[in-house]
Amino acid sequence: MYKGKFVSIIIAAAGMSNRMGSKINKQFLLIDNKPILAHSIEAFNRLKCVDEIIVVSKEEEVEYCRKEIVYRYGFNKVSKIVKGGKERQDSIYNGILSLNSNVDIVLTHDGARPFIRKEAIIKGIEGAIKYGACVIGVPLKDTIKVVEDNDIVHHTPNRSLLWAAQTPQCFQIDLLKKGYEYAMSEGIVGTDDSSLVEKNGYPVKMLMGNYDNIKITTPEDLIIAESFLKQKDRYIEQLHLARRKI
């Protein structure tokens, strides 16, 4: 329990890997000799403020995920592995239906984002308690162009107003349920969970995240991920050397 709130995490790991060009689900590819999904689950499993984790997997990968990820790495907070749906939205809803009945706060996270930091997770939980709904994200660095069907630039939006939404996305459970129920009743398909809460009329707070909280989608992302891990290893090594000198 975190400040008297039961906190649940839904990790989406049922997506396709078309852009990765891999024969296996990208969630099971290795970085630092550990599956990407294992890195993502571990970030939440080790935190006292997290009470349960629901993993949503492809139906044909549920048992593999159970044996090779959850059991192998001892993720004791994973209470269920549930099958995903046709779209990400369907998969997350299956996760919502599987939540503990005591849940107060729900965080949804992409299984392919292995670099989420402890500070961002706690910030998201506190944000959900305070605001009802919030998203971890970062301001865009690039100028964005809105392009018409003929590839002609229609307009250039003000970059200072644009953020890249990441995960976790964090909600009080009632708001998330109402957002999903509204989306289903109206036939709305959103690209993320917060958009469904927004469309139901509830304001969503944006919270500053980290640029290294990348979603591993393409082979190039794997190279970037390995680079992040090497930098982290060098930092830890330097920290240990500094402590020995004290």
Secondary structure, DSSP 8 states (H G I E B T S, - for coil): -BTTB-EEEEEEE----TTTT-SS-GGGSEETTEEHHHHHHHHHHT-TT--EEEEEE-GGGHHHHIIIIIIHHT-TTEEEEEE--SSHHHHHHHHHHTS-TT--EEEEEETT-TT--HHHHHHHHHHHHHHSEEEEEEE--S---EE-TTS-EEE---GGG-EEEEEEEEEEHHHHHHHHHHHHHHT---SSHHHHHHHTT---EEEE--TT-----SHHHHHHHHHHHHHHHHHHHHHHHHHHH-
